[in-house]
Amino acid sequence: MRERLLLFFILFGLGVFLYIFQNYVDTTKGFVILCACMVVYGLYSIAATKYETRKNKKHPPIVNENYRPFVSILIPAHNEESVITGTVENILKLDYENYEVIVIDDRSTDNTSSVIYNLAQKYQNVFAMVREKDAFPGKSAVLNDAMNVAKGEAILVFDADATIEPDFLNKLIPILEPADVGAVQARKIIRNKDVNFLTRCQNNEYTMDAQLQVGRDSVKGAVELRGNGELIKRKALEDIGGWNNYTITDDLDMSTRLHIKGWDIRFCIDACVYEEGIVYLLPLFRQRRRWLEGTIRRYLEYSWQAMWSKKMSLRARFDMAMYITEFIMPMWFMMEVIFRIIKVFADKVDPFSLHNILWSSLIVSAVVGFGFFMTIRYSLRKYDNLKRSKAFIQALETTIYMLAIWFPMEIFICGKILFCKKDMNWGKTAHGLVLEEKKKIKDRITKELQSLQIKIQEVQNKLQEVLK
């Protein structure tokens, strides 16, 4: 109820502001100022990143070779029989000596439990954990249960479709050592990015996110965990009481609570975790719906604590406030357009006249799109090393993809929070879809071959009868 009321007052206040000030000043100027602040902060982050890079080249950070904590690797799995074996066997290739792998079957209805039991019997440092069918649902509850048996000083969380390089932990561990660092997030990359338009755009979106995370890390801002490839100190986990069972985005919720408690979160661009991109539109919408709803809800839930926390750094607080504008901006823009359209019909004027100027809204939308485009293009050039022409085309299509998904999705989520009862509908990310598609094709070909063989046999039988 508190989240619903707070969102209502935010939207109501924004609507009142726009309605009143449209009659006295051009509110488009306010929107442009908001965009300009975001651009300035983005440029500041880029400058801070370049400064940090030059400083580290001149004076490389000293790595404590003796800091080798025991790491518990947790892999929740719900109906993941098609991918979990490959994930575990890939992780076992780590060139880090102190670790255990705990694979948790979360109430699966397929053969996931049998698969992970076989893995536990086959490999010495792999342990299987199967949750009861009536256990509390959600990834957070799974991880909290696994924490009760995990022995690690640090906890590394992977999704069931993750793959990494052998030196993954060796890159993350040194960053986790400082006393104030509570967690480190690795860079996420889409493994099957070349399958279709959607997977390509998802990878570009991840690349842009990596650029933003690097910037936030450079300014000591509010870096966020991303669920897959996150390394967390046990001490920090215990300080915040573990994962929140009542959130649909465990990573974002934990990020905010760690910052409120004064823990720093770092980002490691050199350690990469590869995951499967979603190849179909409907599963992608379900995943993004969960991400966006979890993001907005955690801001509504923890805004007061973040505002008055004595442990949260001023930089993290300011950085979080800047990123909240990402979610205010679409609502501002949509209300701006709606109020202008109402004025068109109420005053019976030309919508593109100098008196009502819908042109200004179109120009602002173009500015917002251009901002997304430039950020994505810069990220693709810097971290994916794409050529200028290829980066231009992919940045353009990814901008369209993001605006088409995030703007309408935010309106839907705000409506859901305001008018619907809160639920724990996870909108589980579908893994193994490419493998399933290949299996379907293989099964179809097998059936066609069998059918063809039957027909050939029938023809042979008829020939034999004729010859007789």
C-alpha positions in Angstrom: 0.0 0.0 0.0 2.9 2.4 0.8 4.4 1.9 -2.6 1.0 2.5 -4.3 0.4 5.7 -2.3 3.9 7.0 -3.0 3.7 6.4 -6.7 0.2 8.0 -6.8 1.6 11.2 -5.1 4.6 11.3 -7.4 2.4 11.0 -10.6 -0.2 13.3 -9.2 2.4 15.9 -8.3 4.0 15.6 -11.7 0.6 16.0 -13.4 -0.3 19.1 -11.3 3.1 20.6 -12.1 2.7 20.1 -15.8 -0.9 21.2 -15.9 -0.3 24.5 -14.0 3.0 25.4 -15.5 1.9 24.7 -19.1 -0.3 27.8 -18.7 2.6 30.1 -17.6 5.8 28.7 -18.9 6.9 26.2 -21.6 7.3 23.0 -19.6 9.4 21.6 -22.5 12.2 23.7 -21.2 12.0 21.9 -17.9 12.1 18.6 -19.7 15.1 19.7 -21.7 16.9 20.8 -18.5 16.2 17.3 -17.0 17.7 15.7 -20.1 20.7 18.1 -20.0 21.4 17.2 -16.4 21.5 13.5 -17.4 23.8 14.3 -20.3 26.2 16.3 -18.1 26.3 13.5 -15.5 26.9 11.0 -18.3 29.8 13.0 -19.7 31.2 13.4 -16.1 31.1 9.7 -15.7 33.0 9.2 -19.0 35.6 11.7 -17.9 36.0 10.0 -14.5 36.4 6.6 -16.3 39.2 7.9 -18.5 40.9 9.5 -15.5 40.6 6.2 -13.5 42.0 4.3 -16.5 45.0 6.6 -16.9 45.7 6.5 -13.1 45.6 2.7 -13.0 48.1 2.5 -15.9 50.6 4.8 -14.2 50.0 3.3 -10.7 48.6 -0.2 -11.1 46.6 -1.3 -8.0 48.5 -3.5 -5.6 46.9 -7.0 -5.5 47.1 -9.0 -2.3 48.0 -12.5 -3.5 47.2 -13.9 0.0 43.5 -12.9 -0.2 42.0 -16.2 -1.4 38.7 -16.6 0.4 36.7 -19.8 0.2 33.8 -19.2 -2.3 30.4 -20.9 -2.4 29.0 -20.8 -5.9 25.2 -21.0 -5.8 23.2 -21.9 -9.0 19.4 -21.9 -8.6 17.7 -24.1 -11.2 14.0 -24.3 -12.0 13.2 -26.6 -14.9 16.7 -26.2 -16.3 17.5 -29.8 -17.3 18.6 -28.7 -20.8 21.3 -26.3 -19.7 22.4 -27.1 -16.1 25.0 -29.8 -16.9 26.9 -27.5 -19.3 26.8 -24.7 -16.8 28.2 -26.7 -13.9 30.9 -28.4 -16.0 32.0 -25.0 -17.4 32.3 -23.6 -13.8 34.3 -26.5 -12.7 37.1 -25.4 -15.0 37.9 -22.4 -12.8 41.6 -22.0 -12.0 40.7 -21.0 -8.4 41.3 -23.6 -5.8 39.0 -22.6 -2.8 35.4 -23.1 -3.9 32.3 -25.3 -3.8 29.4 -25.5 -6.2 25.9 -25.8 -4.8 23.2 -26.5 -7.3 19.6 -25.9 -6.0 16.6 -27.5 -7.7 13.8 -25.1 -7.0 10.6 -27.2 -7.2 11.2 -28.3 -10.8 8.6 -30.3 -12.8 11.1 -31.7 -15.2 14.2 -33.9 -14.6 16.4 -31.1 -13.1 16.7 -32.9 -9.7 17.9 -36.1 -11.3 20.5 -34.2 -13.4 22.0 -32.3 -10.4 22.1 -35.5 -8.3 24.1 -37.1 -11.1 26.4 -34.1 -11.2 26.9 -34.3 -7.4 27.8 -38.0 -7.6 30.2 -37.4 -10.5 32.1 -34.3 -9.1 33.6 -34.1 -5.6 33.0 -30.4 -5.0 29.5 -30.2 -6.4 26.5 -30.5 -4.0 22.9 -31.0 -4.9 20.0 -29.4 -2.9 16.4 -30.1 -3.8 13.7 -27.8 -2.3 10.3 -29.2 -1.4 7.3 -28.6 -3.7 5.6 -26.4 -1.1 8.7 -24.3 -0.4 8.5 -20.5 -0.6 8.8 -19.5 -4.3 11.4 -17.1 -5.8 15.1 -16.9 -6.4 15.7 -15.0 -3.1 14.2 -17.8 -1.0 16.3 -20.3 -2.9 19.5 -18.4 -2.2 18.6 -17.9 1.5 18.1 -21.7 1.8 21.4 -22.4 0.2 23.2 -19.9 2.4 22.3 -22.1 5.4 24.6 -24.9 4.0 27.1 -22.8 2.2 30.6 -22.6 3.8 32.1 -19.7 1.8 33.4 -16.4 3.1 32.1 -15.1 -0.3 29.0 -16.1 -2.3 29.1 -16.2 -6.1 25.7 -16.4 -7.8 25.1 -17.7 -11.3 22.1 -18.2 -13.4 21.5 -21.8 -14.7 22.7 -20.9 -18.2 25.9 -19.1 -17.3 29.3 -19.8 -18.8 32.6 -18.1 -17.8 36.4 -18.2 -18.5 38.7 -20.1 -16.1 40.2 -16.8 -14.7 36.8 -15.4 -13.8 37.3 -15.5 -10.0 40.9 -14.4 -10.1 39.7 -11.1 -11.7 36.8 -10.6 -9.2 38.5 -11.6 -5.9 41.0 -8.7 -5.6 38.3 -6.1 -6.1 36.2 -7.7 -3.2 39.1 -7.4 -0.7 38.7 -3.8 0.7 36.8 -3.6 3.9 34.1 -1.3 2.6 33.4 -3.4 -0.5 30.4 -5.6 -0.1 30.0 -7.0 -3.6 31.4 -7.1 -7.1 29.4 -7.5 -10.4 30.9 -9.0 -13.5 30.1 -7.8 -17.1 27.2 -9.8 -18.7 27.4 -10.7 -22.4 24.8 -12.4 -24.6 26.3 -15.7 -25.8 23.9 -16.2 -28.8 23.8 -12.6 -29.9 23.9 -13.4 -33.6 20.7 -15.6 -33.6 18.3 -12.8 -34.5 17.4 -9.1 -34.0 16.2 -9.5 -30.4 19.4 -11.3 -29.2 21.5 -8.7 -30.9 19.7 -5.8 -29.3 19.8 -7.5 -25.9 23.6 -7.8 -26.2 23.9 -4.1 -27.2 21.7 -3.2 -24.3 24.0 -5.2 -22.0 27.0 -3.4 -23.5 25.4 0.0 -22.8 24.7 -1.2 -19.2 28.3 -2.2 -18.8 29.4 1.3 -19.9 27.0 2.9 -17.4 28.2 0.6 -14.6 31.8 1.4 -15.4 31.0 5.1 -15.1 29.1 4.7 -11.8 32.1 2.7 -10.5 34.5 5.4 -11.5 32.5 8.1 -9.6 32.0 5.8 -6.6 28.2 5.9 -7.4 25.5 3.3 -6.8 26.7 0.4 -8.9 24.1 -2.3 -9.1 24.2 -6.1 -9.0 22.8 -8.0 -12.0 21.9 -11.4 -10.5 24.2 -13.4 -12.8 27.9 -13.2 -12.0 27.6 -11.3 -8.7 30.2 -12.0 -5.9 29.1 -11.0 -2.4 30.9 -11.0 1.0 29.1 -13.2 3.5 29.7 -10.4 6.1 27.8 -7.9 3.9 25.0 -10.5 3.3 24.6 -11.1 7.0 24.6 -7.3 7.7 21.5 -6.8 5.5 19.8 -10.0 6.5 20.3 -12.0 3.3 18.1 -11.8 0.3 14.6 -10.3 0.4 12.1 -13.1 -0.2 9.4 -10.6 -1.1 11.0 -9.0 -4.1 10.9 -10.1 -7.8 14.3 -8.6 -8.5 16.7 -10.0 -5.9 19.7 -8.4 -7.3 18.4 -4.8 -7.5 16.8 -5.1 -4.1 20.0 -6.3 -2.6 22.0 -3.5 -4.3 19.9 -0.8 -2.7 20.0 -2.3 0.7 23.8 -2.7 0.6 24.2 0.9 -0.3 21.8 2.0 2.4 24.0 0.1 4.9 27.1 1.8 3.6 28.6 -1.1 1.6 30.3 -0.2 -1.7 29.5 -2.3 -4.8 32.2 -2.5 -7.5 32.0 -3.4 -11.2 34.6 -5.5 -13.0 34.5 -5.0 -16.8 37.3 -7.6 -17.4 35.4 -10.5 -15.8 32.6 -11.7 -18.2 29.7 -14.0 -17.7 28.0 -15.2 -20.8 24.3 -16.0 -20.8 21.6 -17.0 -23.3 19.6 -14.2 -24.9 15.9 -14.6 -25.3 15.0 -15.4 -28.9 11.3 -14.8 -28.8 9.3 -11.6 -28.1 6.8 -12.8 -25.5 9.4 -14.3 -23.1 11.4 -11.2 -23.5 8.4 -9.0 -22.5 7.9 -11.2 -19.5 11.5 -10.8 -18.4 11.6 -7.1 -18.9 8.3 -6.6 -17.2 9.7 -8.3 -14.1 12.9 -6.2 -14.2 11.1 -2.9 -14.6 8.5 -3.6 -11.9 11.2 -4.7 -9.5 13.2 -1.6 -10.2 10.4 0.8 -9.6 9.1 -1.0 -6.5 12.5 -1.0 -4.8 12.9 2.7 -5.4 9.5 3.3 -3.9 10.2 0.9 -1.0 13.6 2.2 -0.1 13.5 5.9 -1.1 12.9 7.1 2.5 15.7 4.9 3.9 18.1 6.0 1.2 17.3 9.6 1.8 18.0 9.5 5.6 20.6 6.8 5.8 23.6 7.8 7.8 25.8 5.2 6.2 25.0 5.6 2.5 27.6 7.9 0.8 26.6 11.2 -0.7 27.9 10.1 -4.1 25.8 6.9 -4.1 22.8 8.9 -3.0 23.2 11.5 -5.8 24.0 8.8 -8.4 20.8 6.9 -7.4 18.8 10.1 -7.7 20.1 10.7 -11.2 19.1 7.2 -12.3 15.7 7.6 -10.8 15.1 10.3 -13.4 15.2 7.5 -16.1 11.8 6.5 -14.8 10.4 10.0 -14.2 11.4 11.1 -17.7 9.1 8.8 -19.7 6.1 9.6 -17.5 6.9 13.3 -17.8 7.1 13.1 -21.5 3.8 11.0 -21.9 1.9 13.5 -19.6 3.3 16.4 -21.5 2.0 15.0 -24.8 -1.4 14.0 -23.3 -1.9 17.5 -21.9 -1.0 19.1 -25.2 -3.4 16.9 -27.1 -6.2 17.8 -24.6 -5.4 21.5 -25.2 -5.7 20.9 -29.0 -9.3 19.6 -28.6 -10.3 22.0 -25.8 -9.1 25.1 -27.6 -9.8 23.8 -31.1 -6.5 24.9 -32.5 -4.1 23.6 -35.1 -2.0 20.9 -33.3 1.2 22.2 -35.0 0.5 25.9 -34.6 2.8 28.2 -32.7 0.2 28.4 -29.9 0.1 24.7 -29.1 3.3 23.4 -30.7 3.2 19.6 -30.6 6.4 20.1 -32.5 8.2 20.7 -29.2 7.2 17.3 -28.0 8.3 15.7 -31.2 11.7 17.5 -30.9 12.1 16.4 -27.3 11.4 12.8 -28.2 14.0 13.1 -31.0 16.5 14.4 -28.4 15.8 11.6 -26.0 16.2 9.0 -28.8 19.4 10.7 -29.9 20.8 10.5 -26.4 20.1 6.8 -26.3 21.6 6.4 -29.7 24.9 8.2 -28.8 25.3 6.3 -25.6 24.8 2.9 -27.3 27.0 3.8 -30.2 29.8 4.9 -27.8 29.5 1.7 -25.8 29.6 -0.5 -28.9 32.7 1.2 -30.2 34.5 1.1 -26.8 33.7 -2.3 -25.5 32.6 -4.4 -28.5 35.1 -2.8 -30.9 32.6 -2.5 -33.7 33.4 -0.5 -36.8 31.8 2.9 -37.2 29.2 1.9 -39.8 28.2 -1.3 -37.9 28.1 0.5 -34.6 25.8 3.2 -36.2 23.4 0.7 -37.6 23.2 -1.4 -34.4 22.9 1.6 -32.2 20.0 2.9 -34.3 18.1 -0.4 -34.2 18.8 -0.9 -30.5 17.5 2.6 -29.7 14.2 1.8 -31.5 14.1 -1.5 -29.6 14.6 0.1 -26.2 12.2 3.0 -26.7 9.6 0.5 -28.0 9.9 -1.7 -25.0 10.7 0.5 -22.0 8.3 3.5 -22.6 5.1 1.5 -23.0 6.3 -1.0 -20.3 6.7 1.7 -17.7 3.1 3.0 -18.3 1.9 -0.6 -17.9 3.9 -1.2 -14.7 2.8 2.1 -13.1 -0.8 1.1 -13.8 -0.2 -2.3 -12.3 1.3 -0.9 -9.1 -1.5 1.6 -8.7 -4.5 -0.6 -9.5 -3.4 -4.2 -9.0 -2.5 -6.3 -6.0 1.2 -7.0 -5.5 2.1 -10.5 -6.6 5.2 -12.7 -6.8 4.8 -13.4 -10.5 8.4 -13.9 -11.5 8.0 -14.1 -15.3 10.9 -16.7 -15.3 13.5 -16.2 -17.9 13.3 -19.0 -20.5 16.6 -20.8 -20.9 17.5 -23.4 -23.5 15.0 -22.1 -26.1 17.7 -22.5 -28.8 18.4 -26.0 -27.7 14.7 -26.8 -27.6 14.2 -25.4 -31.1 17.1 -27.5 -32.4 15.6 -30.6 -30.7 12.2 -29.9 -32.2 13.8 -29.6 -35.7 15.7 -32.8 -35.1 12.6 -34.6 -33.9 10.6 -33.4 -36.9 13.3 -34.5 -39.4 13.5 -37.9 -37.6 9.7 -38.3 -37.9 9.8 -37.4 -41.6 12.6 -39.9 -42.2 10.7 -42.6 -40.5 7.6 -41.8 -42.5 9.7 -41.8 -45.7 11.2 -45.2 -44.7 7.7 -46.6 -44.2 6.6 -45.4 -47.6 9.7 -46.9 -49.2 9.0 -50.2 -47.5 5.4 -50.1 -48.8 6.6 -49.5 -52.3 9.1 -52.3 -52.1 6.4 -54.7 -50.8 4.1 -53.8 -53.7 7.0 -54.3 -56.2 7.6 -57.7 -54.8 4.0 -58.6 -55.1 3.9 -57.5 -58.8 7.1 -59.5 -59.6 5.6 -62.6 -58.0 
